[in-house]
Amino acid sequence: MLQRWALRRLWCSPHQALAIGKQGSIRSLHNFQGSRHSIQNSPRHHLSRQGHLGARPLFTEAIPSILVPPAIFVGLLLALWTWKCFWIVVLQDKLLYLSWLPPLSRSESIADYAGEFRGVQWTEQSIRSLDGTKLALCEGRFPAKAARSSNARKKSVVICYFQGNGGSTPLRLPLLSQVMRTIQDSNDSPDVEYIVVALSYRGYWKSSGRATQRGIELDAQAFLKWVSETFSTPDTDLQVVLWGHSLGAAVASTATVTQLSITTASHEQAGPDTPIPISGLILEAPISSIKDMLISLYPQKWLPYRYLWPFSWNNWDVAAALEKIARHREEAPESARPVPPIFIMSAASDEVIPLWVADQLEEKAETLGLDVERKNVKGAMHIEGPLKVDGRKMLVDFIFRVSSSK
């Protein structure tokens, strides 16, 4: 403490300095100035002076002061990019299959939306996937009309609905009820019954398990098998229309390819599986592929996320499914060659899937020679195509066309 006092004195008056030694004697100014010089050159004093003036971290000492703020900003930006890339690749199942959105969607029930069913009777069913996973689904129908003749052969047209990647199945029931109401009002044949069944993928709503592409593919095949076993009777002709929305369009098109391959196998030799008679395929606001989905979500070329598609183990691809459908028509036995007509419904104001995706799919289907119709619903957003009158009318007309042509 006395030495600090002496230093302050020396700093104020360089001609005089007092230092108190061990015996209390006064040292010479020359000796004390030497001591002061050694103190100032000591590492401890050097660090003290640096701390007093504001020390720079080690990693910025080699950078000019003017470049430190930009370097820190760029470093933080790269760290955020790296972190999000990690999420997109490693946790892609959580980001793709949004069964947890909106919050509490898995606790919803059919009764929550009963006021919007427009006379459709919805019931909950439970089935097992091909690997034993418990699945939930919703079945909707109107009370059966009286048949014109007891001898007339009946027809059941079952519309199998595959939802998008977010929300619960009950959330879609009001929309499906509107379509069913339009079908019922336009159906003048009591011998034809239209039924809608909506699948809840594993990990969604009340279904068990965790959503994966392979698991959802198994769910779709188990779903169609249940439809065949439930609605096909000796006195009833069964026709099935697959309807997929957004990601569900990829699920529906992949399921169509699988059923066509089962049809081919059943014609070549007896197999354990019975093919499902698919009369039509509806692709509403469809995705094209995981690659196109990333590009549409991140259109900026300077963002790294759009280039991560090679690292995805989810390979949903509607365009590739269309190619396989066309190849089946060319390579399958003549009796198994018919492929279902395709209806593409896009939303002109889609905030999720850009319009060019549907344009490319339509062009590809036409190039492949497939029977394809297209409706671009003006003013509709991602989930609003069937809610618009013109979109719903063309959707229902397509269902009538494909179900009456058999």
N, C-alpha and C positions, 0 to 999 in steps of 0.2 A: 504493500500500500504506500509505503514511504517512497519506494522507487517510482511509482506512478506520479506521486506528487512532485518528485524531482524532475521527471520527464516533462511534466506540464510547465514547471518553472523554466526548464531549459528551452522549451519551445517558445515561450514568451520572451526570454532574455538569453540569447545565445552566448553572451559574454560571461554569464555566471551560472553555475550549477552546483547544487549541493547534493551530496550523497552521504548517507549515514552508513558507515561500515559496522562491522560486528562489534568493535570496541567504541563506537560512537564518534570516531575521528572523522575529520573532513578531508575527503579526497581532493585531488587536484582536478581542475577542469579538463585537463588533457586526458587523464585516465578515465574520467566519466564519459567524455565524448567518445572514447574508444569503446566503452561498454555500451553506450547508446548505439553506436554503429553495429556492434555485434547483435544487439537485440533486434534492430530493424531488419537485419539480414537473416534472422532466424526463421525457420519454416513456420513456427507458430505465429510470429508477428506478420509474416506474409499472408497467411490465411486470414488473420484478423483483419488486415487492411482490405483483402478481397471481399470478405463478408460485409465489411462496412460500406464498400463501394457497390456491392451487388455482384455475387459470383455467378458465372454462367455454367450451366450443366456441362458434363463432360462431352455428350454427344453433339453439342452445338459449338464447342470451342473451335472446331475446324471450319465452321461456316461463318461468313461475314454476318455481322449483326443485322443488316438490312434483309437478309434472306431467311432469318430464323422464323418469323411468322408464316411465310408461305410454306416452308418446309414442314412445320408442325401441322398446318392445314392439310397439305397433301398426304402426310402420314396418317392423319385421322381418317381421311377419305379412303385411303387404301385399306385401312383396318376395317372400316365399315363394309367395304366391298367384299373383302375376304370373309368376314363374318356372315354376310348374307349369302355368298356363294356356298359356304359351308352348310347353311340351312337348306338352300335349294337342292343340294345334292344329297346330303346325309339324311335330312328329315323330309324328303320329298313326299313321302306317303302322307305325312301330317298336313302338308301344304296343299296337296292335290285332292285328297279326300276329306272335305270339310264337314264331317258328320257332327262336329261340335258347334257349327254355326247355323242359325243364330243361337245364342245361349238358351239352354233349357229345351232345345229342339228334341232331344231324345226322350224327354218326359211328356211330350204331347200325346194326345189321344184323338181318336176319330171324333169323339163327342165334342171336342173343342171347336170344330168347324161345322157342326150339324146344321146350323142355321143357313148355310150357303150351299146345300146339296141339291136344291131344285127338284126334289122328289126322288133322287137316286138313293137307293138303299146300300150303304157301305158296311161291310163286315170285315173283321180282322181274321186272317188265317195264319197258320203256322206250318212251315214245311222244313225239311232238312236239305241242306246242300249236298253235293256229291261227296264231300268229305265229312259229312255229319254235322256241320255247323248249323245251328238253329237260325232260321230266317223268318221274318214277318212280312206279310203282304196284305194289301187291301183289295177287296173284291167289291165292285159296284155294278148294280143292275137295277132296272125298273121291274115292277111287278109284271109277270108274263101276261101277254094278251091272250085272249081265247083263240084257239086255232080255228081256221076256216073249215078244215076237214080232219076228222080223226085219222084218215088214211094218208094224209099229206105228210111227206117227209120233212122234218124240221131242219133248220140250219142254225148253228151257233157261230157267231163271229166274235172271237175273243181278241180284244185289243190289249196287247201286253206293253205296259208302259215302263220305260227305264228312265229314272230321274237323272238330274244333273248331279254335280259333285257336292252340293251343299244343302243343308236343311233336311227335314224329315219327310216321310211319305204323306202323313195327314195334311201337311202344308199344301200339297198339290191337289188335294181332293176337290176344293171349290172349282179350280180350273177344269179338271177332268169332268166334273159334274156339268159344267156349261157345255162341253163338247157332247156329253151323253144326252143332255136335254135337246140339243139341236138334232142329234141322230134320232132320238125318239119322236120328235115332232115331224121329221121328214120320212120316217119309216112307215110305209103303209101296208107292209106285209106282216101279218101276225105269225107267220111260220118262220120268221127270221128274228132271232134274239141277239142283241148286241150287249156284250159284257166287257167291262174294263177291269183289268187286274194290274196292280202297281206293285212292283218288287221293291223291297227295302234291302239294299246290299248289306253284306256283313259289316258290322261296326256302325250301321245306321239305325236310327230309331230303336226298335226293340230287338233287332237282330244281334246275335252274338258275334264274337270274333273281332278281328281287325281287318280293315279294308286294305286289300292289295289287288293288283291286276289279276294275278292268277286266281285268287280267291273269288273275285267278282265274276270271272269267266265261268268258274264252276257254279256259282250261284245262278247265273243266267241259264245254264243248261238244265239245272235242277228245276228251275222255275218253269221252263218250257215243257219239261217232262211232266211236271205236276199238272200243267194246263191240259196236256194231251190225255192224261189219265182221268182227270176230273170231268172234262166237258165232252169227251168223245164217247158216244154211246152207239149201240147198233142202229137205232132209229134216228140218229142225228148226224148231219154232215158238219164237221168242224173245220173252220177256217181261222187262221191266226194272222193278225196284223201286228208287226213290231213297230213300236213308236219310241224313239229315243230323243231326249232333249239334251243338248250340250254334250257333256261327257257321256251321257246315256246314248247318244247317237253312235259313239264308238262301241259301246257295249252291245247295242242292238245289231250293228253291222257285223261285228265279230261273231255274235251268236248266229246270225244268218249264214255266215261262211261255214261255221261248224255244222249246222243243220244240213246244209247242202252236201257237205262231205259225208254225213251219215246217210243221206239219201243215195249217194253214189255207192257207198259200201253195201247198202241193203239191196241194191239192184245187182251187184256183182256176186254177192254171196250173203247168206243169212247171217245177220249180226245180232248182238244183244240189244241194240238200241233201235227204237222205232222213230223214223223221221217225222218231224212236225210239219204239217202243210202250211207253209208261210205264203200268204197271198199278197202281202205288200209290206214295204219298209218305209217308214216315215223318219226323216232326219230333220229335227227341228233345231234351229240355231246350232248347227253341228260344229264341232271342232274338226280339224283336218288331221293333225298329228301333234305329238308333244312338242316337236320342234316349232311348228307353226303357232302353238299356244304360247310358248315362251317369246316368240317374236312379236305376237300381238300384244302380250302383256308388257313387253319392254321394247318398243319400236326404236328407241334411241340406239344407234349403232355403237356409240361410245360406252354403253353399259355392258359389262361382261356377262350378265345373266343370260342373255339370249344365246350365248355361245356354249352353254352348259348342257345342251340336249344330248351330246354323246355319252354323258355320265348318268343318264336317266335309265333306270331299270323298268320304268313304266313306258310301254311302247304302244299305246293306243294309236291307231292309224286308220282313219276312215278311208282315205285315198287308197291305201294298200288293200283294204277289204273290198273296195269296188273292183280292183284288179282281179282279186281272187274270185269274185262272183262272176265276172266276165270269163275268166279262165275255166270255171266250172261249166259254163254253157258250151264251151268249145270242146272240152275234154271228156265230159261225162257221157255215159251211154245215152242214146237218143231219148229213151223213156224218162230219164232223170235230168234232162237238160233245162227244163223251164226254170227261169229265175224270177223272183218277184219284182214287180214294178217299184220304182223308187220315187218318193215325193220329198223334195227339199224345200223347207220353209225357213226363210231367213227373216230377221228383223231389221228394218231399214235404219233404225236408231239404236242398234245393239251397242251397249256400252262395254261389253265383255269380249265378244267375238267380232272382229272386223268383217265387213261385207265381202271382202275379196276371198275369204275362205269359202263361202258358199258359191261364189262365182267359179272358183277353181274346181270345186267338187262337181258342179253342174257341167262344166266343160269336160272334165275327165270322164264323167259318166256318158256323155254324148259321144266322146271320142271312142270309148269302149263299146259303143253300140247298145247301151242299156236303155231300157224304157224308163225315162226320167221326166218328172214334172217339177216346175220351180215356181214358188210364190214368194215374192219379196213384200212383206207386209209393211206398208208405209206407217210411220209414226210409232211403230212397236219397238219396245226395248227388249232386252234379252229373254225375258220370260212372258212377254205380252203377245206373242204371235197368235195363239189360239183365242186370246181375249178380244181381239179385234174382229169385227163382224166378217170382213172379207177374208181374213186369214182362217177363221173357224169354218166358214162356208166351203172354202176350197179344200180344207182338211177333211171335212165330212164327205164332200163329193168324191174325193180320192178313195176314202174307205168304202163308199157305196160302189164305186167302179170296180175295185179289185175284189170285193166280196161277191159281186153279182156276175163276174166273168167266169166263175168256176162252175 
